[in-house]
C-alpha cells in the first residue's frame, strides 16, 4: 500500500523536475534575498511565488532544505499543494529512513490533508492507495489520533 504512494510521489517529483531547464542558472541556497522573498510569499499566501521557489529548490536537489517552508506554507495558508509537497519531500526522508514511523505517518497525513483540500495529485494518490482497492479513505485527523 505505501509502496504505491511512494512510487507515485517519486514519479510526480521526477516529472515536475524534468519540465524545467535551469542548467545555466546558479542557485544559492544561502542567499538571504531568496529566504526573504520566500518568507514574504508565505506571509502573503502567494502560491505562484511559493511554487516557483519549490521548483527552484527541487531542481537544484534541495528538497530537504525546503521542507520548513512547505510546512509553514501548508499550516499558515491551508494550501493543498504545500501539503502534497511535504509528502513528496518526506518520501525522500522515508526512503533513507524506512523504519521511521513518524515520518511515514506524517507523509500519509499530508497526502490525506491535500486530498481533503482538493489537490489533484493527492486525489490520484488516494485513488491508488484506497479507492481502487475499495478501502475506506481515512480522515487526515485520524492519523495521529490513534
N, C-alpha and C positions, 0 to 999 in steps of 0.2 A: 504494500500500500504506500509506504513512504518512498519507496524506490520510484514509483510513477511520478510523484510530485517532484522528486529530485531531478529526474530526467527532464521533466517539463521545464522546471525553473532554469536549469543549466542551458537547455536549448533556447529558451527565451533570451537569456543573458547573451549567449553567443550570437544569436540573430540580431539583437539590438546593437551589439558592439560592432558587428560586421557592416552595418549600414554607414557608419561614419568613416571618413578618411582624414585623420588629423596627423598624419605622419610628419608633416613639416612644422607642426605647431609644438612648441615645448611647453609642457605643463609642469608648473612648480607647485607642489602640494603645500609648501611652506609659505607661499605668497600671502601676506597679510591682507592685501586687497581682495583676493579670492575669498578668503574667510569672511571678510566684512560684507561683501556683496551677497554671499550665500546666506549669511545670517539675516541680512535685510530682506532677502527674498522670502525666507521663512517667516519673519515677523509680519511681512505684508501678505503672506499667503500666496505669493507669486509662483504658481505652478509651472509656468513656462521657464522661468529662470532656474527654479529648482531642478527641472528635468534637464536643462542644459548642463548644469553642474554635475548631475548624476551621471550623465553620459560622459562628460569630461573625465571624471574620476574613474569610471568603469573602463573606458578605452585605454586609459593610462595605467591600469592594473591597481588602482587604489580603492577597491570596493570596501575593504575593511575600514579604511580611514573615513569613508563616507557614512558609515553606519550611524554615528552620532547624529548627523544632520537628518538622515532619513527618520530616525526615531523622533526627533524634535518636530520635524515637519508633520509626521503622522499624528502625533499626540496633540500638537498645538492647533493644527488645522483640520484634523479628522480627514486627511487626504488619503483616498483609497490607494492611489499609485504608490505613495510613500510606504504604506503598509506592505504592499507587494514587493517593493524594493527591499524592505527589511528582510522579508522571507528569502529573496534572491541572494542577498548578501550573507544571510545566516546559512544558506545552503553550502557556501564555501567553508564556513566555520564547521558545520556539521560533517562535511566530508573529511576535514582534518581531525575532528574530534568526535568520531561516531558514537561514543559512549556517553556523551554529554546530554542527559535527559532534558535539562532546562532549555538548551538551545533548540532541540527538536520540538519541544512543546511551544516555545516562543515562536518558532518558524510557523508551526501549524496555526497558532493563534493569529498571526499576522495574515496568513493566507485566508483564514476564515473571516477576519475583520475586513479585509479588502473585498472579499466576496459579498459580505453583508452590505458594504458601501457601494456595490455595483460595479466593481472593477472587472473588465472583460477577461484579462489574463487570469485572474483568480477564479472567475466562473469556469474557465476551461480546466483549470487545475482541479477544482472541486468536482466538476463533472467526471473527470478521470478517476479521482480518488473515491468518490462516494456515489454519485448518481448512476453511473454506468453499472456499478456492482450492486445497485439497489440498496445501499446502506443509507440510513438517515444522516443528514448533514447536521453536525452539532453546532451549537451557538459558540461564538468565539469566547464568550464569558465562561463557558463550561470547561474550558481547557485548564484553567488554573484554580478552579473551584472544586476539585476532586477531593 
